[in-house]
Amino acid sequence: MEVINALGRRKQAIARVFVSEKTEGTGKITVNKRELESYFPSPLLQYVVKQPLNKLGVAEKYDIKVNLTGGGYKGQSEALRLAIARALVKINPEDKPALKSEGFMTRDPREVERKKPGRPKARKRFQFSKR
């Protein structure tokens, strides 16, 4: 039994994934020692996480353990999707074009812009008064 690890990031969220290849395969995803369904109650976020597995049709083949830190639930789910896709490519490099065409291999670089001094937010300005 071999354990493959991969890293995924999105906004402030960091996902560390450990994929174990088992011959019987249960398809269990454990996030921070909790089941995927209890960590991400929303079916939409569960779908986002499982997208690379469903694309390749290997959802029941691997057991996945995840350490998730930082960010919100949406950023965490997308970071986890990237990490799972990277781990699957480490296992089988021929899967990369299929995952890349769906956009699962691309790290989304958008981050929150920092707040500037003398302004209430990053770009918003205080109300201008002529007199």
C-alpha positions, 0 to 999 in steps of 0.5 A, spaced: 500 500 500 503 506 497 501 513 500 501 519 495 501 526 498 499 532 494 498 540 496 492 544 494 491 552 495 485 557 494 485 564 497 487 562 504 485 555 504 491 550 504 489 542 503 494 537 504 492 530 501 494 523 503 491 518 498 492 510 499 491 505 494 487 499 496 486 493 492 478 493 495 477 500 495 472 504 499 472 511 496 472 514 503 474 521 504 476 523 511 477 531 512 480 533 519 478 526 522 471 527 520 467 524 514 466 529 508 459 529 509 459 532 516 465 537 514 462 539 508 454 539 509 452 542 502 451 537 496 454 543 492 461 543 496 461 535 496 460 535 488 466 540 487 471 536 492 469 529 488 469 532 481 476 530 479 474 523 482 468 523 478 471 525 471 476 519 471 471 514 474 475 512 480 471 515 486 471 508 489 478 506 488 482 510 493 481 512 500 483 519 502 485 523 508 485 530 508 488 536 513 485 542 511 487 549 514 485 556 513 480 560 509 472 559 508 468 553 506 468 555 499 476 556 498 477 550 502 473 545 497 476 548 491 483 547 495 481 540 496 479 539 489 486 541 486 490 537 491 486 531 489 487 532 482 494 533 483 495 526 487 491 523 481 496 525 476 502 523 481 498 516 481 497 516 473 500 521 469 496 519 463 490 522 467 493 529 466 490 532 460 483 530 462 483 533 468 487 539 465 481 540 460 476 541 466 481 546 469 482 542 475 490 542 475 490 550 475 491 554 481 486 560 482 491 565 484 486 570 486 487 573 493 484 578 497 487 585 496 490 589 502 487 595 505 490 601 504 492 607 509 487 613 509 481 608 506 476 604 509 477 598 504 482 596 499 479 601 493 473 604 497 474 611 499 471 616 504 465 620 502 468 627 498 466 633 501 467 640 497 465 644 503 
